[in-house]
Each structure stands twice: as structure tokens, then as C-alpha cells.
Amino acid sequence: MLRFSLLLIIYVELLFGVVVLNDSLKVVDKFSISYLEDPTKELTINEVSKMPFKNRLENSFALGYKEDNLWFKIELENHSQYHEFILYFNEVFFEEMKFYDFIDKRWKEESAGLFTPLNERKIYDIHPAYEFTIKDAQKRTIYIQTYNKMGNFGRFEIFEKNYFYMYEKNSSTILYMLYFGGLIILIILNLFLFFTLKGDIYIYYVGYTSFFFLFILLFSGISFYLGLAPWHYELHFSPSMFILFLILFSREYLNIKEYSIKLYHTFNIFAALSAALVILNFIDIEPWYRVMTESATVVFMLLSFTSIYVWRRGYADAKYYMLALSAYMITIAMLSSLANGYIEYNNVTRYSFLFGSYFEIIFFSLMLANRFNKMQQEQLIFKDRLINIKEENEIALEKKVTQRTDEITMINIQLKDLLKDKELLLKELYHRVKNNFQMLLGLLWFEADKDENSKYSSSLSEISSKIKSMSLIHELLYESSMLSKLDTKEFIVNILTRISAIYVGKNISIKESIESCKLNIDDAMNLSTIINEVISNSIKHHTHNYPCEIEIKLTLVKNIVEVYVSDNGRGFNSSKLENDEGFGLEIIKQFAKKLEKSQINFESNNGTKFTLIFQRGTFD
């Protein structure tokens, strides 16, 4: 009996277009409706209600793009125990959606279009819905006026009122929320990769995903809850933006510039066109939105061709891109065909693009993750190569250092041998010079010992003293461990001792204050000769009966040597000294000139005072 009733209902609906409500159906989702087009957009409900509706279609319809107002007519007849029902439309993007119902001899109008806020609707739902009452065996006709700049498609359903609030009619909303959650995770992940790697491709992907997110937000009606419905058309710049970022992402991922400069410039042109359509969309969504959809179709086809092209040219990863894009293109083509009215409206044609786009976006994200993984592997390989190169270089460097160290060691040994030979030669030289001086002193001694030379004995002794001071320097050098420098205290004290030995018969007192400092051989030789001459003169010319007292000082200040010699003799006549051409004074002058920046001075005041200042010479 139930089966017969259902068949009867279907027959009546097909024959007369009347929707029969009965107890067996809490929701009626398959019935026929009629419609007419209003190209003038000026027809009123009074006029429309008197006009015949000759066009019939199912409650799930796809009429394509229409610039006209569309009027739908739904005739109802109640054969159930329920009296309260809700007429529900499952799409949210119709700019106008007005329900008309003839009650109490007048037409009742209720709006639930895109720009009608939720708090102004009788039923708080982002989808247009109209509540009506129809008694048992009563008939009622409801008219719906619509206008949409986008594709005209959707589905009308009739719910028993209580069942309407119990029925999970918002399953599509839940699907969208899951979709958005996945996109947000992918956006955050790739933002992290962008800030980590600083790669443009990751920010292109984030831009593409973000604007696609905004587009689906508008398409799903979730924008109602965010208060964005008044800017619905303005925000439709998002498709142009995600196409722009898709071009940039694809251009980077497929390395288009490397494989074809012509394709690279072609994509640049489409990128510029997408950027221009963003601006034009703000001016007027018509006709630019349709231009955008047509250009997007060309872009998708061009991207498909390019992925195949670069794959065949040897870019292996292009096949993954091609797979992801193909899945998306199939589903987006299905949605486009639905919007244009080419295919019928159902859940597959309506929502498959969500799965296709989600598959594409996830696949793109996996491709980027794989790209990141490859980069990491390449970095590890490169790091291993650097480590190997470093180890090889360290081994080579160690060998080189060892070899060079051995060479330097051999050179040092040779230098030590050469230095030792040099020291021996210098010692031998000093020894020979000293011996020559000793031989010369011996000759002078034999000469002075002769009777006929007794009158020259004093002069010969003085000459011997001068020679002994020179010989002393070479003797000290021969005995010293330092062959190129002498200590002032050592050789001056020796000179004073030898002078005292020569004049052993005289009462002499020599007080010395010699600062120890190093002089080179030439400075030591010259200074010893000068000191020998000055001290000898002080002793020789001391004719008083009281002891001869001599004081000698030597100081070094900032590389300047100052020598001071004084005695308690009778002094001298300074004018006579200036004209004196004596041998001793000439020796002092000549040897002083050999000292760098030297100055000498004699004073006669309660004895003779001699001062010598010179700059210490450098050491070879």
C-alpha cells in the first residue's frame, strides 16, 4: 500500500507539477518545479502570479549564467498530519532570494538573499529558508524570485518543521570547516618553511592557498558568520589573486625559465593580466569575473601543457605537479560546467572540486616538503663533501707542515753549524788581532828597554797603554759568549785596572760608577780608546804632591750614552787647549767623531772635567 502511495505521488507530481506532502516523507528532496525568466527585472508578484509557467525542471537545477530575474513556482498539496513546513534552498550566494506566499488575501514577502543579514531573517541560517503553514488537504503555491550574477544552480528541499531542526542539513558546512582547518595547517607549515629557507616558492604557495581559502570562504557562505557578506562581490578579487600566485608558484616549481623562455614570458603576461583583473573586479564584477574564469581556463590548460613539456625535457618532478593539477582541473571543470548549466546539479558535481582542490593543495604541499627534503639531503651531501675535502686538506696540510718542518729543522741545523763556524772564525780573528797587538806591545817593550831609547820610554809606555786598551776589547770579545756586543762595565773596569798597573809608582785613586749597558764592537773600541786617553792624560799631567783622584761615570738614558770624567789636577788653559795640536787630544777628537751624534766638552775648574755624549749604535 505504501509503495502504491509513493508511485501515485510521483505520478501526480510529474503530471501536474504538484508537490504532495504525506506522512511517509519528513523531507521531500525530489520534486518538480516550474520557472520563468524576467529579462526586464520589473515584474511584480501580482503580475507573475497571473502568468503561465511553461518551463519545468527538477528541484535540483543548473540554469547557467543569467542576466534576468528568475521566478520559481512551487505548488504544494498536504496529505499529512503535519501542518508546519520549511522550504529550504541549499546555496548561499544568490544576491536576491525572495519568497512570496498568498496569506489573508495578500502576498506575504520574505527576503533571505545574500545581502540580507542573518539577524533580519525569520530563520537564522546562512541558507535561504522559508517557513509556511498548510492544513490537511489544503493546496498552496509559493513563488521565489531570484537574481544571481554567478551561475544559477542549487536545490530546493521541503522539510517538516520539527524534522528540519533535528536534521543535520549543514553537513556541507562541516565539510567546509574541515577543509579550512587543513588549509590553515598547510599555510602555517609553509610559512615556517619560508621563514626558515627564505625561498620565494613557499610564500607563493602560501599566497595561492590563502586566497583560495578566501574564495572558498565566500563560496561556502561561512563569510556570513564573519560579517563579510556585504563585501561579497568586492572580495571576489580572490580568484584572480590565487591564479596570480598559482602562476608564480608553478613558474618557480617547474623551472620554466630554464626550459623555455617563451613560456616564461607567456606566464608573465597572464600574471600581469591576473593582477589587472584584481583592480577591475573592484570596479565592476561584471563582466570581469567572467573574463577571469575564461582566462583561468586558459592558464590551467597552459600549465598542463607546460608540465608535460618540462617533464619530457627531463624534469622528473613535473609529473607530480601534472598529477595534482589534473585532479584539480577535472573537478574545477565539473564545477564550471555546473555553473554554466551544462551538467546537472548533484552532490558530486557540486562538491567534487573541494576534494580536487584539497588533493591538489596537499599534493603541492607534499611536493614542497619533498623539495625541502631534497634540499636537506643535498646540503648533507654537500656538507659531507666539504668534510671530506677538509679532511683531505688537513692530511695534505699536515704532510706539508711535516715536510716544511723537516726542511726548517735541516735549515736550522745548517744555520747553527754556520753560526758556530762564524763564532769560531770571529774568535780566531779576535784572538789573532789580540796576538798582533801583543806582538806590537812586545816590540814596543824591547824598544823602550834599550838604553838609547830611555828618553822615549815615557812616550812608548803611553803608546803601549793605548794599544793595550784596543787589545783589551778583542781579548774580551774572544772570551765573551756574545761576539757582537760588549758590556760597558766589564771593559771599562778592565781598562781602569790596566791603567792603574801601568802607573803603579804613582798615588792614584780611581772612583767609578759605570752603568751596565751593551755596546756594539765599534762603539766599544772607540769609547775604550777615548777613556784610556782621558784617564792617562789625567794621571800624566798630575804634578801635585797629593794623590791623583779620578772619578768616572757612565749612564744610559733612552739610548743616549753620557760619559763624565773628572780629576783633581791643576786644570789647563782653555785657550791653549783650543790651539793644542797634541797627539792625545787629536786621538780623542778622531775617535769621538766615529761615535754617532757625539759631543765632547772639556772644563777646567778645580781640576779637569771631560764630558762625552753620543747615541748608542745598532747591533748587526
Disulfide bonds with the S-S distance in Angstrom:
none
